[in-house]
Amino acid sequence: MAAPYLVLNQPQVFVGLGTLTYTVATTGNYNVQVQLSEVPPSGLSVVVNKNGSPIFTAPTLTPTQIAQQFKTSFQSSATDSITVVLSSSTAIDEQLNTVKSVITIGQGF
């Protein structure tokens, strides 16, 4: 499992459910890109938060969908806390190696 912190412009491979955090160093435009793979029919939810408030919620997966990719852009101030939260309402997603993702935070749109 990856460290719970995102590093600017460094893709993080994350296995399972959980939360990754990035603290903004410089005011500006940022983006979060998420690639999910090997997702079974599930209750997986991906939410990007800024200072604890949702700024993007990924579309719900269809029952036959095995992958998903999205990118969202936003403005942020220095010291803002950005989190990417992967959670699920079904037990199958809690199994080891069921949900795999690559998450990147970058500057610019």
Sequence and secondary structure as in RCSB ss.txt:
>XXXX:A:sequence
MAAPYLVLNQPQVFVGLGTLTYTVATTGNYNVQVQLSEVPPSGLSVVVNKNGSPIFTAPTLTPTQIAQQFKTSFQ
SSATDSITVVLSSSTAIDEQLNTVKSVITIGQGF
>XXXX:A:secstr
   SB BTTB EEEESSEEEEEE  SSEEEEEEEEEES  SS EEEEEEETTEEEEE     TT  EEEEEEEEE
E TT EEEEEEEESSGGGGSTTSSEEEEEEEE  
